[in-house]
Amino acid sequence: MQHLLNSRVRDIQISGIRKFFNLVQQYDDAISLTIGQPDFATPEHIKAAGKQAIDQNRTTYTPNAGLQALREAASTFVAQKYGLCYDAASEVIVTNGASEAIDIAFRTILEEGSEVILPGPVYPGYEPIIRLCGAVPVYVDTRHTDFKMTAALIGEKITEHTRCVILPYPSNPTGCTLEQKGIEEIAELLAGKEIFIISDEIYSELIYGETHRSIATLSTMREQTIVINGLSKSHSMTGWRIGFTFAPAYITEQMVKVHQYNATCASSISQYAALTALTEGINDAQAMKDEYDKRRVYVYERLTKMGLEVVKPDGAFYIFPSIKKFGLSSFDFALRLLEEQRVAVVPGDAFSSYGEGYIRISYAYAMDVLEEGLDRLEAFLVLNK
Ligand SMILES: Cc1ncc(COP(=O)(O)O)c(C=O)c1O
């Protein structure tokens, strides 16, 4: 009967990150620098709000798009923090993490044969959904622009079938982000074209130095952009599964139908916890960010001293050094590093073929773990010179 299973589903692969993570589990003395989740606990006041929701029997369905109070809090949060302007009642949906937001956004805008332009290397959560929609991922090689999408690179890939451009910044796996000038040039290229932009801003609270900028703040882009965000990274809430879409009413009205039949609503308990996060906890990310920043500087300096070519990340909690000079594939490098020194990193090819020749190191780990992991990496490099 296997051949009767949907061929598009059969053709998609489990993420290379998960595959490697599973392999790491077999080595109980390995230091893992693989995971994309904060190493901090969810802040206490958010946990208390979740417990209170259970005690007060707030355990029923909520409106499909989410509690109105939460949508209002989310709308105020992105307005105050990033200058985004969305009507809570008609332009915001609460989803099951950013993952579901990505799913409903693609399923609302893509048709069979639609082309989606995205940067390579990139977060592996987009391509499988694009393919499930019968659409086609079209990668832009960002390896020579410090992993940034540029108007010129996007322009080369636009065809009559292009329906969407993904701007996932700050980026997983590279940590890079776009500057205002780059955003404006992309806006100039895309404004008024029949092309949607999905701007995945899940790491918007984790940006070092400059403030986060969203393409949807530009009036020329707002009507064709879907902003995705969520609380997984900003409030260390990966398991609570709360994400958001912010999009003009004509898109939201359609997306909410996909969300309704897919999920009905996000967990009511998580939504009450999220309400506290976005009212009392609007600056919860700050303390975590300060800590990540110290680690970012430390890891960057260590890698540079080891002689690895690496772009200094501006955001998120990943760094993406090149390992090309060792003459090994990303997978073989990561496997040997694991076997010989018991350090796990994610092979770059988990982030599309454009990530081949790189490894992703997550610095969402305590300083002593990073120190030990990097000592072991250094020992590996010395032995494999
Ligand atoms: C770029 C990016 N988008 C979306 C997600 C999914 O986030 P969530 O856990 O909220 O579904 C991740 C998770 O790692 C991510 O890195």
The ligand as a MOL file (V3000), in Angstrom:
LIG
                    3D

  0  0  0     0  0            999 V3000
M  V30 BEGIN CTAB
M  V30 COUNTS 16 16 0 0 0
M  V30 BEGIN ATOM
M  V30 1 C 13.5730 30.9280 10.5950 0
M  V30 2 C 12.6080 30.1320 11.3870 0
M  V30 3 N 11.2940 30.2530 11.1270 0
M  V30 4 C 10.3850 29.5460 11.8080 0
M  V30 5 C 10.7440 28.6720 12.8030 0
M  V30 6 C 9.6790 27.8810 13.5120 0
M  V30 7 O 9.3700 28.4620 14.7320 0
M  V30 8 P 8.2460 27.8510 15.7040 0
M  V30 9 O 8.9550 27.0510 16.7380 0
M  V30 10 O 7.5930 29.0660 16.3110 0
M  V30 11 O 7.3110 27.0560 14.9010 0
M  V30 12 C 12.0950 28.5080 13.1210 0
M  V30 13 C 12.5080 27.5610 14.1700 0
M  V30 14 O 13.6550 27.2550 14.3670 0
M  V30 15 C 13.0510 29.2640 12.3990 0
M  V30 16 O 14.3660 29.1540 12.6510 0
M  V30 END ATOM
M  V30 BEGIN BOND
M  V30 1 1 1 2
M  V30 2 1 2 3
M  V30 3 2 2 15
M  V30 4 2 3 4
M  V30 5 1 4 5
M  V30 6 1 5 6
M  V30 7 2 5 12
M  V30 8 1 6 7
M  V30 9 1 7 8
M  V30 10 2 8 9
M  V30 11 1 8 10
M  V30 12 1 8 11
M  V30 13 1 12 13
M  V30 14 1 12 15
M  V30 15 2 13 14
M  V30 16 1 15 16
M  V30 END BOND
M  V30 END CTAB
M  END
